[in-house]
Amino acid sequence: MLHQTFQSFVQNPRDLAGLIAYALYKADKVEFMKAHPQVDVHGFVLSMNLPSQIDTYRTRAEIMLEDMAEESLSDALADAEADHLRRLRRIERTLGFWSGVWSNVIANLIAAGISVFLVVLVFGSKINFWSGLLKYLAQ
């Protein structure tokens, strides 16, 4: 028996929805043949080639494709988020290191400044620097 079922479902070789719709039709046809072995399958084929049935199969195929695309995009988004967080943590570790370095440098400069001030203060009092400075400023 020659019929145009495949051509009814699939509009061109790249028609993925049509190819899936045809696969769904074939699965239903196999189930029909298992359930009704004595019945001629020609009636099933004719009824499934009605435009409304083809549209129904195509709609089911498009829903399957959309679900698959959503799942793929969801997985890709999760992977991208994980990669982003991993990179962000790496940057935070790097910045954390340099932040620690700069805070130590500043703390050491402050400590050195205080040390110099104390040395000048103590050493200056030993050589009567302060009394000489006050006499000089009084003139």
Solvent accessible surface area in square Angstrom, and as a share of the most:
residue,aa,sasa,rsa
1,M,138,0.61
2,L,166,0.83
3,H,65,0.29
4,Q,107,0.47
5,T,0,0.00
6,F,86,0.36
7,Q,111,0.49
8,S,44,0.28
9,F,1,0.00
10,V,12,0.07
11,Q,138,0.61
12,N,78,0.40
13,P,122,0.77
14,R,219,0.80
15,D,17,0.09
16,L,95,0.47
17,A,13,0.10
18,G,0,0.00
19,L,64,0.32
20,I,40,0.20
21,A,0,0.00
22,Y,46,0.18
23,A,59,0.46
24,L,28,0.14
25,Y,1,0.00
26,K,76,0.32
27,A,56,0.43
28,D,48,0.25
29,K,26,0.11
30,V,71,0.41
31,E,105,0.47
32,F,48,0.20
33,M,94,0.42
34,K,143,0.60
35,A,70,0.54
36,H,83,0.37
37,P,98,0.62
38,Q,164,0.73
39,V,85,0.49
40,D,103,0.53
41,V,28,0.16
42,H,68,0.30
43,G,45,0.44
44,F,25,0.10
45,V,1,0.00
46,L,101,0.50
47,S,43,0.28
48,M,32,0.14
49,N,37,0.19
50,L,94,0.47
51,P,100,0.63
52,S,72,0.46
53,Q,60,0.27
54,I,22,0.11
55,D,86,0.44
56,T,70,0.41
57,Y,8,0.03
58,R,42,0.15
59,T,70,0.41
60,R,102,0.37
61,A,0,0.00
62,E,73,0.33
63,I,90,0.46
64,M,98,0.44
65,L,36,0.18
66,E,105,0.47
67,D,83,0.43
68,M,115,0.51
69,A,46,0.36
70,E,117,0.52
71,E,116,0.52
72,S,62,0.40
73,L,124,0.62
74,S,64,0.41
75,D,82,0.42
76,A,57,0.44
77,L,109,0.54
78,A,55,0.43
79,D,99,0.51
80,A,56,0.44
81,E,96,0.43
82,A,55,0.42
83,D,39,0.20
84,H,113,0.51
85,L,80,0.40
86,R,134,0.49
87,R,137,0.50
88,L,74,0.37
89,R,133,0.49
90,R,124,0.45
91,I,95,0.48
92,E,100,0.45
93,R,162,0.59
94,T,71,0.41
95,L,114,0.57
96,G,45,0.43
97,F,123,0.51
98,W,127,0.45
99,S,70,0.45
100,G,30,0.29
101,V,47,0.27
102,W,152,0.53
103,S,66,0.42
104,N,93,0.47
105,V,59,0.34
106,I,98,0.50
107,A,57,0.44
108,N,99,0.51
109,L,120,0.60
110,I,103,0.52
111,A,55,0.42
112,A,52,0.40
113,G,41,0.40
114,I,99,0.50
115,S,58,0.38
116,V,95,0.55
117,F,127,0.53
118,L,91,0.45
119,V,98,0.56
120,V,73,0.42
121,L,77,0.38
122,V,87,0.50
123,F,124,0.52
124,G,4,0.04
125,S,66,0.43
126,K,157,0.66
127,I,102,0.52
128,N,109,0.56
129,F,86,0.36
130,W,85,0.30
131,S,58,0.37
132,G,39,0.37
133,L,62,0.31
134,L,122,0.61
135,K,145,0.61
136,Y,154,0.59
137,L,120,0.60
138,A,88,0.68
139,Q,180,0.80
